[in-house]
Amino acid sequence: MTAGGTLDRRETVAELLRDRGGLLVVSGLGSPSYDVMAAGDHDLNYYLWAAMGSAMTVGLGLAIAQPDRPVAVITGDGEALMGFGALATIALRRPRNLSIVILDNGHFGETGMQPSHAGQGIEFTKVAAACGFPVVDLVTERQHLEPLRRRINACESLNLATVKIAPGNPPRVLPPRDSVHVKNRFRAQLGFGVN
């Protein structure tokens, strides 16, 4: 089995966030946050710092709290593996406005590019389908990004997509590291006060 895929991670994330409108985005720790930031900082981006394994559960909570807004979790295979049990909980809650996008390069990119479980045969799409996700997709070609982008913004069904990206570590584009600032601007965009 070949670890990862051929899609460029930065181009992929930029395409998924193109014309995003009011899409709420939770980005997983490390490279996915750098990729989301590289696509353009946005007040509706919630970058996770020091919260490894939490992206999917944060996305679930946000989708439940904001049922009429599309929510996308953009995370990596390593971060998603740390929150593996979240897939079962998300499938049971089944928020129609939540999309999980796993950027799968088959490696633990933040710790030295060791092969990840996904790089050794664990398939998130099969796990999600077994948990009861109504829509799962394996994206290996660029032409499949547009249908995924439309699905992310549609709020029609809980879905998970594993996007096979090429292994590698592009230069870091660091989002704001002040988590209070990120939280407050995100809350303000949702119409809540800051604290």
N, C-alpha and C positions, 0 to 999 in steps of 0.2 A: 504494500500500500504506500502511495506517495503522500507525504505529509504536506498539508496546505494545498494551495492551488496556484493559479496564474494571475488572478486579478490584482491590480494595484490597489493597496488599501486606501491611500489618500484619494485617488480618483473615485473609488467606490463610495466612500463616505460622502464626498462632495456631491456625487450624483444622487445619492439617497436623500440628501438634505436640500437639493435644488428646489426652489419654489415651495418652501416648507410652510409658508403661512403661519398658522398658530400651533404648529407641531411642538409638543413638549418633548425634550430630549434628555434622557439620563445617560451619561457616558460612564462606562466602566473604568476602573483604575488603570492608569498607565497609557499605553499606546492608543486605545480607543478615545480617550480624552484628548490626546494630542491630535488625533485625526479629526475629531469634531471641531476642535479649535482651529485647525488648519483650514477647515471648510468655511470658517467665519464665526467669530464670537457672536453670541446672541443672548439676549436677556432670558430666553426660554431654554437655555442650555443649563443643565444641572450636572456639573462636573463632580465626580466623586474623588476625594482625596482620602487616603488612609482608611478605605472601607472595602478592602478586597473581598469579593464574593457577594457584595450587597446590591449590585446594580439591578438585578432582576426583581428583588423584593422592594426596592425603592420605587421602581417602575410600577409594580403591582399596586402599591399604596397610592401612588399618584393617579393611576388609572381609575381606581375605585373612588378617590376623592374628586376627580374631574371627569365624570363619565361621558361628557359631551365633547371632550377634547381628545385628539389623537395623541398617544404617548408612544414614543419609541425608545427602547433600551438598545444602545449600541455598545457592545462589549466584546471582549476577546474570549477565545476558547479556554485559556487558563483561568481567567476571572470567573467565567461561567461554571467551570468545573468546581470551584470552591463554593458555589451557591447551587449545586446540583439539585438539592432537595426542593429548591424554590420552584422548579418546573412542575412538580406534583401539586403544590399549593396553588400556583397560578392556573393550572388546568382545572382544578376544582372550582376556583372562583370565576374563571372564564370571562374576564372583562373584554367586551367586543372592541374596545378602543386601544388595546395594548398590542404592540408588535415588539418581539424580541429579535434582534439582529445580532448574530454571533459571527464576528470576524475570525475565521478559523485558518490560521497559518500552520497548525499542527505543532506549534512550539510554545514554550514558555518564554516569550520575548523579553520580559523584564528581568529575568534572572540568568540569562546567558544562552538562550536559544536551545535549551534541552528539548527533546521531543516530548510533546504533551500526550495525554491520554487520547485526545482526538487524533494526534499524529500517529497513534499506534492502533487505530481502528474503532475507537468509541465514536458513534455517530449521534450527534445531538438531535437530528431530525427523527431518528428512530426512537430515541428516548422520549422526546416530546410527543410523538404519535402514540407511544405506549401509555403515556400519562393521560392522554385524552385531548391534546391540542387539536382543534378542528381543522387548522390549516398549517401544514409544514412544507417547507420548500428548501431544496438544496440548490444554491446558485453558484454556478461554475463559469458562466459566460456573461460577458458585458450586456448582451441584449436582454438578459433576464432581470437587469437592475430596474428598468423602467416599470415593468409590472409590479415589482416589489415596492418601488417608491409610491406608486398609486395605492397599493394595498395599505401601506403604512398610514397614509393620509385619509383613508376611507372610513375608519371606525366601524367596519362591518363585521369583523370577526377577530377573535384572538388568533394570533399567528406567530410562528417562529420561522426564521430563515437562517440557515447556516450558509455563510458566504465564504467560499474558498479563496483566500487571498495568498499571494506569494509571500514566503518567509522573507524577513528582512526588517531592519529597523531604520526607517527614514529619520531625518533630523527631527528632534523634538520641537513642537510648537506648543509651549506651555500656556494653558489657560490660567486665569486668575487663581492664585493659591490661597487667597483669603476666603475661607469657606463661609464666614459670616456675610461677606459682601455678595458672594454667589447666591447664598440662600435669600438674602434680603431683596436682591434685584429680581430673582425668580418669583418670590412671593408678591412683590409689587406688580409684576406683569400679570399675575393672576387676580389682582384686585385686593390683596390682603395687606395689612399693615406690616411694617418691619419691626423686628425686636432683637 
